Amino acid sequence: MMSAAMNERLTQVGPGTPGGALLRRYWQPVALLDELDGPRPVRPVRALGEDFVLFRDEAGNLGLIDRGCPHRGVDLAYGRLEDGGLRCPFHGWLFATDGRCLETPAEPEGSTLCHRVRARAYPVQARAGIVFAYLGEGEAPPLPAFDCFVAPDSHTFAFKGLIECNWLQALEVGIDPAHASFLHRFFEDGEADAAYGKQFRGASDGSDLPMTYVLREFPRPRIEVEGTDYGLRVTALRRISDATTHVRVTNLLFPQAFVIPMSAEMTITQWHVPVDDTRCYWVAIFTSFAAPVDRARMRAQRLETYALPDYVARRNRANEYGFDPAEQASRTYTGMGEDINTHDQWAVESQGAIQDRTREHLASTDRAIAANRRLLLRAMAAVEEGRAPLLADAGAAGLTGPATIDGMAPSESWEAHWRAAVARRRAAAPWGAPPLDLPLDAAAARAADPQAAE
């Protein structure tokens, strides 16, 4: 049973909290590049309980600075983009993307005040359609060479959505393989040609069985969890018959992301970024190992569910998530439509703004959730002791992958089979996905794919 103090330690993210200190050791995906489109590329950003302003100057440089002007604290999100920076409308002070004060035009001629004033600025970089920011002290660690960062822009697509609850309970849905058989259950299987861009709507790798069928008819997965150099690998095994087992391999990227298969050719890398203690954004990169991503189609699909400019869910607590009892009786397990993001949002928001974990009773299917909480607590202790937590040092640069799969395998050689399937998919990727360290001895390779071994 978890104590209230431990629950606070795991969920608080503001300055001066153990969780906040930990998350500030990692690059945070604070905005989509799309949010800077238009004639005025300035966006307020709230992350980890603090307020910032993101902007692109006239030369195309990105900057993230504190939202309050260093002069008298007014809101720089209303600033003027001009003369190489962002100018405060109150007294005209001008700030560059690196926080330097370029002008204080109301001061007397010859004043050197601007040389002694800076706005606090934060390192930023744009990767795969997302603006990442480092909000901590000291030197930022490198971003790992994960697939979503290695693939070209043509093979990635980024999107996000607001969730009205604490980041940790939102993340924990993604490392819970058992819930998909219930929360995302469909009573009828859809057409294969309508599955593009939708999770659980297509067929598993190496099978013509729709994932909706597999999840619905085989709801008791055996779950295995192993520690890795990037966090956790989670394997869910559903025995279809004596001869065949469905294998789904997903990953926790410590501390706040997961990588899961969306279809036979596409993966989702998804972060859960705290706005504050009671709200977060999911921010995802979809990566294709085959054809270029149809970005227009993917974006249009998701804009049916989320409203701009703040990416707020159209189905939410205010309208009961679109709940329809007739639909629940005949079409979907939740009665909340076919978008699984809506299902997940209801599940995590209904726990409360911050889940009271002192009242929960974890089960055997929650082993990944328990393992991740232990990782978080150890990492917080490491930061407090002045040590680098997992993935927050130079070694992160050498990490690749990670491996995901959603497919059928021979029951007697499922582990060898999924590793070989991952290797084949990566070798066939048109953008040169780097091989992973998933060793197979010769006998295991032949068992997994006899023809390939000949």
N, C-alpha and C positions, 0 to 999 in steps of 0.2 A: 504494500500500500504506500502511495506517495504522500509525503507531507505537503502542507500548503507552502512552506518555505521553499521546498525543492521545486514545486510547480512554478513559483515566482522566478526562481533562478533560471529555469529552462525557458521561460516565456518573455521576460522583460528584455527590451532591446535599446532603451535610451542611454544617453551618455552616463557613464559611471556605474552601469550595471554589468555583472559578469557576462550576460548574454550579449549585451551591446559591445563590450570590449572584444569578445570573440568575433562577432560578425564584422566588426570594423577591420579585421585582419584579412578580409577577402574582398575581391572585386565584386561590386554590387551592380546588377543590371537595372539602372535607374530610369531608363526611358527607351522608347523605340525611336529610331532615326526618323521614322515617318512623322513623329510628333513635331519635328522641326521643319516640316514642309510648309510651304506657304510664304507669304510676303514678310512675315515677322517671326523669325525662328527664335523665339524666346518661350520657355516653359517653366512654370514653377514645379519644383520637385520636393516631395516630402518622403524621407526615407530614414529608418532607424530613429524615428522620433524627432528629427531635425528638418529644418526648412532650407532649401537651396533654390537657386535659379540656374537653369541650363540655357545656354545660348550659343549661337554660331555667329561669329563676327563677319565683316564684309569680305574678308579673305578666305572664309570657309573654315576657320579654326573653331573647335569646340571648347567651351569653357563651362565650368561648374563652380559657382561661388556661393557664399552664404547669402541668403535672401535679404537680410537686413543690411542696409547701407552702413558702412563703418562710421559715417558722419553722425547721423542721428537716428539710425535704425529704420528708416522708411523702406517700403517694399520695392525691391529692385526688379520684381517680376513685371512691373509697369514701366521699366526703364526704356530709354530710346536707344535703338541700335544705330550708332553713327560714329564717325571719326575713329574707326578702329576699335571700338569697344562698346560697352553698355553704359549709358549715361543716366544718372539718377535725375528724375524730373524735379526733385525738391530744390537742389542748389547747383545742379549741373556737373557734379563730380563724375568723372569718366573712368571706367575700370576695364582693363584688358582681360583676356581669357585666363591669364595666369594670376589675376588678382592685383596687378600693379595699378596704382592710381596714376592716370595719365594727365589729368587736368583737375584743378579746383578753381573754376573760372570766376567765382564770386570773391576770391581772396585778392588782396592787393597785388598790384603789378610786382613781379619779382619774387613772390612768395615761393618758398621751397616746401610748403606743407605736403604737396602731393608726393614728394620723395620719401616722406616719413610715414605714409599711410598705405595700407594694403587691405584689400578684401581677402578673406581667407578663401583660397582656391584649392581645388582637389584634382588629382590626376584623373584624366578621362581617356577612354579609347573607344572607338567604334568597331564592333565586330559582329558580323552576320546580321546586320540590321538593328543592333542594339547598342546603346551607349552604356558602357560600364564605367563605374567610378570607384575610386579607392578613397574611403572616408576615414581611414585610420591614420595613426601617426607612423612616422618612419617610412622606409622604402617599401613600395608595394611588391608583392610576390608576382612572379610571372603567371599569366593564364596558361593552364595546361593545353597541350596540343590535342584536345578532344575533337572528335569528328565534326561537331557543329562549328568549330573554329577553323578546321583544315579544309572542309568542303568549300568550293567556290560559291559566290553569291547566287549563281544560277541554280544551285542545288539546295538552297536554304530559304526559309521563310520565317519571319518573327511576328509574334503577336503577344497580347497580354490581356488580363482581365482583373478587375477589382474584386476582392473577397472581404466581406465584413466580419473578420475574425482574426485571431492571433495566427501568426505565420506557421507555428509549429504544428497545430492541428491540421492546417491546410497541407503541409508537407507530408504528414503522416498518412494521408489517404494514398499517396503515390507509392508508398512502400508497404502497402497492405494488399497482397494479391487475392485474398479471399473475398473481399467486398464486391469484386467485379461480377461474380456469379449472381448477386442479388441486386445491388444498387443499379447496375447497368444491364439488367436482364430485359430482353425483348422476347415477347411470346411468339413472334413471327420473324423469320429471317428475311432480310431485305435482298434486293437485287444486287448482284455483284457490280454492275456498271454504275451504281449509285453510291459505291463505297468510298470513292476517292476523297481523301482529306478527312475521313471520319474514322475515329478509333472504334475497334471491335466490330466493324461492319463488313470487313472483307474476310477472306479465307486465310487460314494459317499457312505458313511456308510449307510447301511440299504436300498440300492437302487441298481438297475441294470443299471441306467442311467449313461453313461460316463460323467465325469466332462466336457469334451470338449463340449458335447451337452448342458449341463446346462449353461455353460458360454456363449455359442454362442446364444442360443435361449432366454436367460433371462438376457439382458445386463443392466438392471436398478435396481441395488440392493438398498434396504433401509439400510443405514449404521448407526449404533449406536456405540458411543464411551463412555466408562466409565473409570474413574481413578481407579487405583488399587495400592496396596502397592509395586508393582514392576514396574509400569509404566502405561500402557493403555491396556484395552481389547477392541478389535474392532470386532463388529458383523455385518456381511453382510447377509441380508435376501433377497432371490429371491423367490417370490411367484409363484410356479409352477401351482397351481390350487387353487380353493377355499378350498380344503381339505389339500393340501400339500405345505409346504414351505421349500426351501433349506436354511440351516443354515451353515454359515462358520464363526467360531470363531478363531481369530488370536490375537496375543499379541505383544506389544512393551515391551521389557526388557530394561529399561532405563540404560544408555543413547544411546546405539548404536547397539542393537540387536533386533531381533524379533523371535517369535516362531509361526510357521504356520503348518497346517497339510499337509503332502505330499501325503498320501494315507490313507485308512481306518486303517492301522496298524502302520504307521510311521509318525514322526514329524521331522521338520527341525528347529534347533536353529541356527540362522545365525547372526554373528557380521559383522560390517563394520568398519575395522581398518584403520585409516589414515596412509598412508606412509608419506605424507606431505599434503599440502593444495590442491594439484591437482591430487593425486592418492590415491587409497585405495585398500585393499584386502577384498573380502567377505570370511569369514572363517565360515564353517558350520559343525555342528554335526547332523547327521541323527540318530534318536533314534527309535528303534522298540519296540512296545508293544506286539509283538507276537513272531514270529520265530527269531532266530539270523540273523543278517544282513549278506547278501552275499557280503562281502567286495571286493572280487576279481572282481565280476561283477560290483559293484558300481564304483570301481576305473577305470575299463576298459571303462565304459560308459563315464566317465568324462575326461579321457585322450584322448578321441576322440575330445574333445572340447578345452582342455587346454594343452599347451606344457611345459614340464619341461626344466630347473630346476626352472624357476620363475613363473610357472603357468600362462603364458600369453595366452590369448584367441587366438585360431587359426583364428577365424572370428573376424575381428576388423576393425577399421577405415581405415587402410591401404588397405584392400581388400574389402571395402564397406560392411563388415559384411556378405559377400557371397550373397548379394542381387540379386534375380532372378525375373524379372518382370513376367515371365510365372508362377512361383510358386505363386507369390502374387495374380495372377488372379484366381488361381484354387485350391491351397492347403493351404496356410497359409496367415494370415492377413498382415504379414510383408514382406513375401518373403525372409526371412532370415533363413530358415531351421526350424527344429523342436525342437531345444534346447532352453528352455525358458531363460536360462542365457544369450544367445546371444541377445534375444529380449530385456531383461532388460538392457544389456550393451549398446546396441544402444540407448535406450531411455534416459539413464542418461548421456552418453558421448555426445550425440547430443545437450544437453543443454549447453555445454561448460565446460571447466575445472572446473570453479566455476559458478554455475547458477546465473544469474543476476535476483534476486528475486524482484528487483524494477519494473520489467516489467511484472510480472505474475498477473493473475487474478484467485484467488482461487475460487472453486465452492463448492456446498454442499457436493460433494463426497470427498472433501479434508479435512473434519473435523478432521480426525486423524492427518494429517500433521500439521494443525494449532495447535491442542492440544499439539503435541510433541514439537513444537517450543516454545510454552509457558512454557512447562516443562524445556526445555533447558535454557531459559533465566532466569527463577526463580532459577535454580540450579547454574548457573554462579554467580548470585547475592549472593546466599548463601555462595559459596566458597569465594567470595570477602569479605564477612562479617565475615568470620571465622567459619561458620556453616557447618555441614556435609550435602551434598546433598543426594537426594534419593538413597538408596541402597549402600551408601558408609560408613556405620557404622556397628556395631556388630549385629544389628537387621537383616541384610541380611541373616545371617546363618539360620534363621528359615523359610525362604521362600521356598515353594515347587511348583511343577507343571511347568508351569501354564497349564490351561486347553485349549485344542484345539479340534475342531471337524469340520468335513466336511460331512454333512449328511442331509438326508431328515427328516422332522418332521411334525406332525399334525399342521396345520396353527393356530388352536385355542390354542395349548399348546406347541408351539415350544420351549419356554424357559425352561420349565420343562423337555421337552423331551431331549434337548441336554445335560442338566446337568446330567440326569440319564444315558444317553449314555456314557458320559465321565466316570462316576462312574463305569459302567460295564466294560469298556475297561481297566480301571486301576486295578480293582479287578482281572481281568483275566490275567494281565501281569505276565509272569513267573518269573520276577525278583523282584516282590513285590513293584510295584509303590505305593508310599504313597498316601492315600486318601486325597482329597482336601476339603476345606471348601466351598462346593457348596450346601447349605442347600435347601431341598425341604420339604414342609409340606406333610402330608399324602395324601391329596386330589390331590396335584400336582403330587406326585409320581405315584398314580394310573392312572392319566390322561396320564402320560408319558409312563407308561409300566404296564398295568393292570395285565398281567400274573405274573410279578415279584413281584407285591404288594400282591398277593394272599397268 
